[in-house]
Amino acid sequence: LKEQHLMTEVIYLRAKGGRAYGWGHVRRVLVLAGELRKQCNQVRLIIGVLGDEGVRAYLKSVKPFVEVVSFLENEDDDQERYLRDLRPDITVVDQLRVSPIEISMVRDCSGKVVVFNDLGLPYAGVDLVVCPQLLPIYPEIVGDNRGLFGPTYFLLTGKLRKRVVQKKPIREVARRILVVLGGSTTR
């Protein structure tokens, strides 16, 4: 009976991103799906992406090992109908900001709700908030939900994890400096 239950368990990973913003959210759900697949082979994994044609083309090119559904950004009604029919056991939402309306829609259609939150915002109505950023303060826990905070919860691909282990000595005087800032704009 336990195996049969695992066969029917559905995890829906929802990301919002495109050429102009949120590419990291799309990549993170792919990494999370890979890790979940390694540990939970019998679970049905589905990635739902709200984005532009660039995201659709990218997902086709990487040929993910899980089911993928994609919605253009203006297809919120289609996504809600899809979720109501699917009724996932767990929905993971990964996008920059999640509106209370989106949380309510996901909550109504899912067993458990997890939100990846890079901005350190509190979210009511979810079961787990994951904030993997190094922030001076973390979200206030609202209601009965739980939180996982800090860089311990960064999701890295296997290739990057191996590189993290290879520590290099830090020189007192830098020879080269690379500055990388997050975010992007099309303007």
N, C-alpha and C positions, 0 to 999 in steps of 0.2 A: 504493500500500500504506500509506503514511504517513497519508493522509486516512482510509482505512478504519479504521486503528488508532484515530485520534482519535474517530471516530464511536462506537466501542465503549467508550471510556474512561469510567469512572463515578467521580464524586466524591460521597461521602456526607457531608453536614454534619449532625452530631448535636448537639443542644442539650438541656439540661434546664432547665426553668423553668416558672413559673406565676404565679398572682396573688400568692402570698406571697413568692416569691423567684425570682431568676434571669431576670427579664424582659429584662435587658440581654444575656444569653446568646442568647436567642431573636432579639432585634434584631440582634445581631452576626452570626449566621449568615445572616440575610437580607441584610445589607450585604455580607458576604463572597460570598454567592451572586451578588449583583448585579455585583460587581467581576469575579468569575470568568466570568460570562456575557459581559461586555463583552470580555474578553480571550481566552476559549476558547469560542467559539460552538458548536463541534461536540461538546463534552463533555456527557455526560448528568449533570445536577446533581440531586441529591435531598436534601431537607432532612427529617431525622427528628427529631421533637421528643417528648421525654418530658415530659409536663406534665398540666395539668388541663383541664377543659372550657373555661376561659377562653382558654387558648392555642389550642385547636382553633377556637373562635369567631373569635379574632383572625386566625389564618392564613386562614380562609375570607374574612374581611372585606377583607384586603389583597390577596387574589388574587395570590399570588406567581407569578412567571414561571418557576418551576421546579416539579418534582414535589415533593409534600409527603406524608409519611406521619406520622401522629401516634399515639403510644402513651400510654395513661394510665400513671401512675407505677408501678403494680403489674403492668405487662405486660412485664416484662423477658424472659420466655421468648419472647413473640411477637416482640420486637425481635431477639433472637438468631437465631430461625428466619429472619426477614426478611433479616438480614445474611448468614447462611450461603447463602441462595438468591441474593442480590444479588452477593456477592463483589466489593465495590467496589475499584477500583485505589487509591484514597486515601480514608481516613476522617478527618474533622476532628471532634474531640470538644471541645465548648465547654460546660463546666459548672463549678460552683464547686470541687468535689472529684471526682476520678475514682479509684475504688477499684482496687486491683491486679486484682481479679476482672473489673471492666469493661474494663480495659486488655487483659487476657488474651483476653477474648471478642472484642474489636474486632481485636486483633492476629491471632487465629486466622482471622478472616473477611476480612481486608483485605490489600492489598499494602503500602501505607505508612500510618502512623498519625501524625497531628498532634494535639497537645493545646494548646488555649488555656488558660493557667494564670494566673489573676489573683492568686493567693496566693503565688507564688514558690516553689512546691513542686517538688522533683525527681521525675521520673517515669521509671522504668526500663521498657524494652520499647517505647518509642515512637521514631519517627524524627526528630521535630521538636517542640520545646516553644516556644510563643510566649507570652511574658509581657509584655504591653503596658503594664503599670503602672509608675509611677515608684516603685521600691522602694530601700531602702538597700542590700540585697544581692539577688542573683538566684539562681535555682536552680542547684545543682551539676549539671553535665552528667554523666549516667550512661551508661556504655558508649559506643556509637558514635553516639548521637543528637546532634542539633545544637540550638542555641538561638537565638532572636531575642528580645532583651530591651530593654525601655524604651519610652517613649512614641512613638518613631519608628514602632512597629508598631500603634498605635491604628488601628482601622478607622472611618473617618468617611464619612458619606454625602456626596454631591457638594455638597449645600446647605451642610452644615457646613464642608466644605473651603473653599468660597468665602468664608465668614464669617471663617475663620481668617486669610485673607490681608488682610482689612480691619482693620488694626491701629489701635487708638485710643491716644492719649497717656494715660499714667497720671499722675494728679494726686498731689501730695505729701500732700494731706489728703483722705481719702475722704469723699464726701458720703453714699453709701449702701453697705451691705455685705450681700451675700447669702451665707449659709452653707448648703451642701448636703452632707449626709452620706449615704453609701451604705448599702444594706441595708434590709430592711423586715421587719415581722412582722405577723401577723394578730391578735396578742393586744394 
